[in-house]
Amino acid sequence: MLKTVTGNIRDAVGGSTVTFQLDDMGVTSSGLYVPTPVSTIADIDGYFTIDLWVNESGLTQTKYRVSINRGPSFYISIPNTPDPVVTVTNIRHAN
């Protein structure tokens, strides 16, 4: 199952690349999610949208490593909730 993730980068530079990558193989009853990086480009105001697998629905525990312009990274999880969109706010831009 995919979920739309939206967010904004504080002090963004238009065109910042936001990259998400699972920290391990995602396992479900119907298959595997390979930890391949997926990216999106933030708009001039720092807002981005991307569709990601709901990793909290997996049979094994995984997290997404998030990096901006290949800078320092941090980790998030995409919750298994009925909400169609997950919002990540106030991400700090890495120079």
N, C-alpha and C positions, 0 to 999 in steps of 0.2 A: 504494500500500500504506500502510495506517495502522498505527501502533504506539501502544500505551498508554504514556504518560509519567506517572510519579508523582514526587512530590517533597515537600519540606517547606521552610517558610520559618522561619528562626531568628527568635525574638522576635516571632512572628506575633500579629496581632490577628485574632481570629475574623472571618471574612467578608472577608478580603483578596482582592482581585481579581488574578489572575495572567493576563496577556495575552501571547499569542504571535502574531507576525506575520512572515511571510517577508520578507526584505529585497529580493527581486526575484521575478520570475515563475519558478515552477518548471516545468521542461519534462521530459516523459517521452515515450517512444515512442507512448504512447496518449493523450496530452493535456497540458493545462496546469493548474497550480495557481496560482490568483490570490492575491496577497499581501493577503488580507483578514484582519483581526484576529480571533482566536478567544480566548475567555476561559473561565476556570473560577473558582470560589470556593473558597478554602481553608477547611477546617473550623476549629474552635476551637483545635486544636493546631497549625495551620499546614500540614496535609497536603492535597495536591491530586492529582487524576487528570484526565487529558485525553487524547484520541486525536488524534495529529498525523500528517501525511504524513511518510514517511521521506525527508527532503530529500537525504540522501547517495546515494539511488538515482536522482536526477535526472540529466539529460543536461547541465545547467548547474549551476554552483556557486551554492548559496544557503545562507543561515543564517536562523535564527529570532531575531528581536529579542524579548527577554523583558522585561516590566516588571511591577512590582507596585504596585498602586494608582496607576498612571500616574506613578510615580517614575522615578528613573534606570534605564536599561536596560542589558542585557548580551546577548551573543549565544551561542547554542548550535547544535549540529547534532544531528540524530537519526540515529544510525548504522544502516547497512544490515546488521544482524546477525541470526542466527537467534533471538536472545532475544526473547520476545514483549513484554517490558516494559523500558523505559529508565527509570532512576531518576536524578533530579537532587536532590542533597542540599545542605543547609546554605546555602540561598539567603538572602541578607541582606535583611531587610525594609526597605523605603524609606518613610520618614515623609513 
